[in-house]
């Protein structure tokens, strides 16, 4: 691969300084097993509250922005595939800018905000209630956060304070909360599998380091952009990895489903724009993900895999292991190697992963 924008002498010095300390982002990545365990223990017993709130509703409307919107994509796939309910992602501007009235009778509106203080999301959930929806919040902001206070039911995740700007443990605990939501809506899945997630993530963290990660980081440090692809349940993890690479590493990262990528954008994949393919180790979307990796490498571009088992790894230039989890829970673990990759790449580029330029922990939108 050719050299991209290059790393200046100043960045080299910053990188050397970064190597002497552990970033907040890295610390919070490693806190995820504990955060997930506490969240699952707190929320799993509340499935009946979800069932009671959702009684008489037919569809689920997710209200979110940014990373929380990526979490909502997981919830959308999970609930449609396993709970048999139609879902939709809201356009908050309909509420806050157009101020339109929409008939939401029979709708369960679920708002996600890690801080619980994004005014647009709070306002949109209030709008949904005024339009006839039942309302629920998923937030790490506490029961006293504005979002939790306006919701009929609040799921408060147990991630603890997150100090790095890029969300890590607040994202994975959101996914855990959405898994409980799916169970509460009647998905015939095994709650015991959800209880096994923290240990699976801990095992993944223990084996995600090493030469393979360093090799992928070195390759990505030389290119200006990357395409990140996943399909089905894994699509949410692909979108989240793309946004992390954009905000923490300043890469032109494009998150696309496998299907959308084949509809034209695959033309951007070349020697200077590799692909990252994210997939669970099982499930109906795995064969297509393997075929995509073969197609990209066959065209002469690098392909990096995350998860997908031995067959995806064999089709890729290099790969990182995924979690030992069933497909419906795999995204909670699949993002973890991506988080480690992002943190390591930011350091390699001389960027402080804790404080990316132009970003703050709570984003307010008009």
HELIX and SHEET records of a PDB file:
HELIX    1   1 UNK A    9  UNK A   18  1                                  10    
HELIX    2   2 UNK A   24  UNK A   30  1                                   7    
HELIX    3   3 UNK A   32  UNK A   43  1                                  12    
HELIX    4   4 UNK A   44  UNK A   46  5                                   3    
HELIX    5   5 UNK A   47  UNK A   54  1                                   8    
HELIX    6   6 UNK A   66  UNK A   78  1                                  13    
HELIX    7   7 UNK A   79  UNK A   83  3                                   5    
HELIX    8   8 UNK A   92  UNK A   96  1                                   5    
HELIX    9   9 UNK A  119  UNK A  130  1                                  12    
HELIX   10  10 UNK A  146  UNK A  150  1                                   5    
HELIX   11  11 UNK A  169  UNK A  184  1                                  16    
HELIX   12  12 UNK A  191  UNK A  195  1                                   5    
HELIX   13  13 UNK A  197  UNK A  207  1                                  11    
HELIX   14  14 UNK A  211  UNK A  220  1                                  10    
HELIX   15  15 UNK A  232  UNK A  234  5                                   3    
HELIX   16  16 UNK A  235  UNK A  249  1                                  15    
HELIX   17  17 UNK A  258  UNK A  262  1                                   5    
HELIX   18  18 UNK A  265  UNK A  268  5                                   4    
HELIX   19  19 UNK A  286  UNK A  298  1                                  13    
HELIX   20  20 UNK A  309  UNK A  315  1                                   7    
HELIX   21  21 UNK A  327  UNK A  348  1                                  22    
SHEET    1   A 5 UNK A  86  UNK A  89  0                                        
SHEET    2   A 5 UNK A  59  UNK A  63  1                                        
SHEET    3   A 5 UNK A 107  UNK A 113  1                                        
SHEET    4   A 5 UNK A 134  UNK A 139  1                                        
SHEET    5   A 5 UNK A 153  UNK A 156  1                                        
SHEET    1   B 5 UNK A 252  UNK A 257  0                                        
SHEET    2   B 5 UNK A 225  UNK A 230  1                                        
SHEET    3   B 5 UNK A 273  UNK A 279  1                                        
SHEET    4   B 5 UNK A 303  UNK A 307  1                                        
SHEET    5   B 5 UNK A 318  UNK A 320  1                                        
END                                                                             
